[in-house]
């Protein structure tokens, strides 16, 4: 039961972190102009946060996703190994 609970919440965390990564990337790409002080009258462009803050959010979410993916692989390693043996262990004609 604990493993099912952990898999459930891990899935949600991966989804939310991926959604946050996508949103922060889209904000940097589509809403905020290029890096530096390219805004109106030389002021830094801001959409809720400044561009550099969006960059930090984006980078930290990427780190969170990497950690969650490693945990996901660890929790599913037996399944991965079993499926790999079934798929690649057979000789194909």
ZAZAKE-978829 format. One record per residue: residue in three letters; x, y, z of N, C-alpha, C in turn; residue number from 1. Coordinates in nm, 2 decimals. Example, Ala and Ser with C-alpha at 12.3 -4.5 7.8 and 13.67 -1.06 7.14 Angstrom:
% ZAZAKE-978829
  residu      nu      nv      nw     cau     cav     caw      cu      cv      cw  num
     ala    1.32   -0.57    0.78    1.23   -0.45    0.78    1.32   -0.33    0.78    1
     ser    1.28   -0.22    0.71    1.37   -0.11    0.71    1.29    0.00    0.79    2
END
This chain:
% ZAZAKE-978829
  residu      nu      nv      nw     cau     cav     caw      cu      cv      cw  num
     unk    0.08   -0.12    0.00    0.00    0.00    0.00    0.09    0.13    0.00    1
     unk    0.20    0.12    0.08    0.28    0.24    0.08    0.35    0.27   -0.05    2
     unk    0.38    0.16   -0.13    0.44    0.18   -0.26    0.34    0.24   -0.36    3
     unk    0.22    0.20   -0.35    0.12    0.26   -0.44    0.09    0.40   -0.41    4
     unk    0.09    0.44   -0.28    0.08    0.57   -0.23    0.19    0.66   -0.28    5
     unk    0.31    0.60   -0.27    0.43    0.67   -0.31    0.43    0.70   -0.46    6
     unk    0.40    0.59   -0.54    0.39    0.61   -0.68    0.29    0.71   -0.73    7
     unk    0.17    0.71   -0.66    0.07    0.81   -0.69    0.12    0.95   -0.67    8
     unk    0.18    0.98   -0.56    0.23    1.12   -0.53    0.35    1.15   -0.61    9
     unk    0.43    1.06   -0.64    0.54    1.08   -0.73    0.50    1.12   -0.87   10
     unk    0.39    1.06   -0.92    0.33    1.09   -1.05    0.28    1.23   -1.05   11
     unk    0.21    1.27   -0.94    0.16    1.41   -0.93    0.27    1.51   -0.92   12
     unk    0.37    1.48   -0.85    0.48    1.57   -0.84    0.56    1.59   -0.97   13
     unk    0.57    1.48   -1.04    0.64    1.49   -1.18    0.55    1.57   -1.27   14
     unk    0.42    1.55   -1.27    0.33    1.63   -1.35    0.33    1.78   -1.32   15
     unk    0.32    1.81   -1.19    0.33    1.95   -1.15    0.46    2.02   -1.18   16
     unk    0.57    1.95   -1.15    0.70    2.01   -1.18    0.72    2.03   -1.34   17
     unk    0.67    1.93   -1.41    0.67    1.94   -1.56    0.59    2.06   -1.61   18
     unk    0.47    2.07   -1.55    0.38    2.19   -1.59    0.45    2.32   -1.55   19
     unk    0.51    2.33   -1.43    0.58    2.45   -1.39    0.70    2.48   -1.49   20
     unk    0.77    2.37   -1.53    0.88    2.39   -1.62    0.83    2.44   -1.75   21
     unk    0.72    2.39   -1.80    0.67    2.43   -1.93    0.62    2.58   -1.92   22
     unk    0.55    2.62   -1.81    0.50    2.75   -1.79    0.62    2.85   -1.78   23
     unk    0.72    2.82   -1.70    0.83    2.91   -1.69    0.91    2.92   -1.82   24
     unk    0.92    2.82   -1.89    0.99    2.82   -2.02    0.91    2.91   -2.12   25
     unk    0.78    2.89   -2.12    0.69    2.97   -2.22    0.70    3.12   -2.18   26
     unk    0.69    3.15   -2.05    0.70    3.29   -2.01    0.83    3.35   -2.05   27
     unk    0.94    3.28   -2.03    1.07    3.34   -2.08    1.08    3.35   -2.23   28
     unk    1.02    3.26   -2.30    1.03    3.26   -2.45    0.93    3.35   -2.51   29
     unk    0.80    3.35   -2.47    0.70    3.43   -2.54    0.66    3.56   -2.48   30
     unk    0.67    3.57   -2.35    0.62    3.69   -2.28    0.72    3.79   -2.25   31
     unk    0.84    3.75   -2.20    0.94    3.84   -2.17    1.04    3.86   -2.29   32
     unk    1.08    3.98   -2.32    1.18    3.99   -2.43    1.31    3.93   -2.39   33
     unk    1.41    3.93   -2.49    1.54    3.87   -2.47    1.60    3.92   -2.34   34
     unk    1.70    3.85   -2.30    1.77    3.88   -2.17    1.83    4.02   -2.17   35
     unk    1.87    4.06   -2.05    1.93    4.19   -2.04    1.82    4.29   -2.01   36
     unk    1.85    4.42   -2.03    1.76    4.53   -2.01    1.70    4.57   -2.14   37
     unk    1.62    4.48   -2.20    1.56    4.51   -2.33    1.42    4.56   -2.32   38
     unk    1.38    4.60   -2.20    1.24    4.64   -2.18    1.22    4.79   -2.21   39
     unk    1.10    4.84   -2.18    1.07    4.97   -2.21    1.15    5.07   -2.13   40
     unk    1.21    5.17   -2.20    1.30    5.27   -2.14    1.42    5.21   -2.06   41
     unk    1.46    5.10   -2.10    1.58    5.04   -2.04    1.55    4.97   -1.91   42
     unk    1.42    4.96   -1.87    1.38    4.89   -1.75    1.37    4.74   -1.77   43
     unk    1.40    4.67   -1.67    1.40    4.52   -1.68    1.25    4.48   -1.70   44
     unk    1.23    4.38   -1.79    1.10    4.33   -1.82    1.05    4.24   -1.70   45
     unk    0.93    4.26   -1.67    0.87    4.19   -1.55    0.73    4.13   -1.59   46
     unk    0.71    4.01   -1.56    0.58    3.95   -1.57    0.57    3.86   -1.44   47
     unk    0.50    3.92   -1.35    0.49    3.86   -1.21    0.63    3.86   -1.14   48
     unk    0.73    3.80   -1.20    0.86    3.81   -1.15    0.95    3.87   -1.26   49
     unk    1.07    3.91   -1.23    1.17    3.95   -1.32    1.22    3.83   -1.40   50
     unk    1.28    3.86   -1.52    1.33    3.75   -1.61    1.43    3.66   -1.53   51
     unk    1.52    3.72   -1.46    1.62    3.63   -1.39    1.56    3.54   -1.29   52
     unk    1.45    3.59   -1.23    1.38    3.50   -1.13    1.31    3.38   -1.20   53
     unk    1.25    3.41   -1.32    1.19    3.30   -1.40    1.30    3.20   -1.44   54
     unk    1.42    3.25   -1.47    1.53    3.16   -1.51    1.56    3.07   -1.39   55
     unk    1.57    3.13   -1.27    1.60    3.05   -1.15    1.49    2.95   -1.13   56
     unk    1.37    2.99   -1.14    1.25    2.89   -1.12    1.27    2.78   -1.22   57
     unk    1.29    2.81   -1.34    1.31    2.71   -1.45    1.42    2.61   -1.42   58
     unk    1.53    2.67   -1.38    1.65    2.58   -1.35    1.62    2.49   -1.23   59
     unk    1.56    2.54   -1.13    1.54    2.46   -1.01    1.43    2.35   -1.03   60
     unk    1.33    2.39   -1.12    1.23    2.29   -1.15    1.29    2.18   -1.23   61
     unk    1.39    2.21   -1.32    1.46    2.11   -1.39    1.54    2.01   -1.30   62
     unk    1.60    2.07   -1.20    1.67    1.98   -1.10    1.57    1.89   -1.03   63
     unk    1.46    1.95   -0.99    1.35    1.87   -0.92    1.31    1.76   -1.00   64
     unk    1.28    1.78   -1.13    1.24    1.68   -1.22    1.34    1.57   -1.24   65
     unk    1.47    1.61   -1.25    1.58    1.51   -1.26    1.58    1.42   -1.13   66
     unk    1.56    1.47   -1.01    1.56    1.39   -0.89    1.44    1.30   -0.89   67
     unk    1.32    1.35   -0.93    1.20    1.27   -0.93    1.21    1.16   -1.03   68
     unk    1.27    1.18   -1.14    1.29    1.08   -1.25    1.38    0.97   -1.19   69
     unk    1.49    1.01   -1.13    1.58    0.91   -1.07    1.50    0.82   -0.97   70
     unk    1.42    0.89   -0.88    1.35    0.82   -0.78    1.24    0.72   -0.85   71
     unk    1.18    0.77   -0.96    1.08    0.69   -1.03    1.15    0.57   -1.09   72
     unk    1.27    0.58   -1.15    1.34    0.47   -1.20    1.38    0.37   -1.09   73
     unk    1.42    0.42   -0.98    1.46    0.34   -0.87    1.34    0.25   -0.82   74
     unk    1.22    0.32   -0.81    1.10    0.25   -0.76    1.05    0.15   -0.86   75
     unk    1.08    0.17   -0.99    1.03    0.08   -1.09    1.14   -0.01   -1.15   76
     unk    1.25   -0.02   -1.08    1.37   -0.09   -1.14    1.34   -0.24   -1.17   77
     unk    1.27   -0.31   -1.08    1.23   -0.45   -1.10    1.15   -0.47   -1.22   78
     unk    1.05   -0.38   -1.24    0.97   -0.39   -1.36    1.05   -0.36   -1.49   79
     unk    1.14   -0.26   -1.48    1.22   -0.23   -1.60    1.31   -0.35   -1.63   80
     unk    1.37   -0.41   -1.53    1.46   -0.53   -1.55    1.38   -0.64   -1.61   81
     unk    1.27   -0.67   -1.55    1.19   -0.78   -1.60    1.14   -0.76   -1.75   82
     unk    1.09   -0.65   -1.78    1.05   -0.62   -1.91    1.17   -0.62   -2.01   83
     unk    1.28   -0.58   -1.97    1.40   -0.58   -2.06    1.44   -0.72   -2.09   84
     unk    1.44   -0.81   -1.98    1.47   -0.95   -2.01    1.37   -1.01   -2.10   85
     unk    1.24   -0.98   -2.08    1.14   -1.04   -2.17    1.15   -0.99   -2.31   86
     unk    1.18   -0.87   -2.33    1.19   -0.81   -2.47    1.32   -0.85   -2.54   87
     unk    1.43   -0.83   -2.47    1.56   -0.85   -2.53    1.62   -0.99   -2.50   88
     unk    1.56   -1.07   -2.41    1.62   -1.20   -2.38    1.58   -1.31   -2.48   89
     unk    1.48   -1.29   -2.55    1.43   -1.38   -2.65    1.51   -1.37   -2.78   90
     unk    1.53   -1.48   -2.85    1.60   -1.47   -2.98    1.49   -1.45   -3.08   91
     unk    1.51   -1.36   -3.17    1.41   -1.33   -3.27    1.45   -1.40   -3.40   92
     unk    1.35   -1.45   -3.47    1.37   -1.52   -3.59    1.38   -1.43   -3.71   93
END
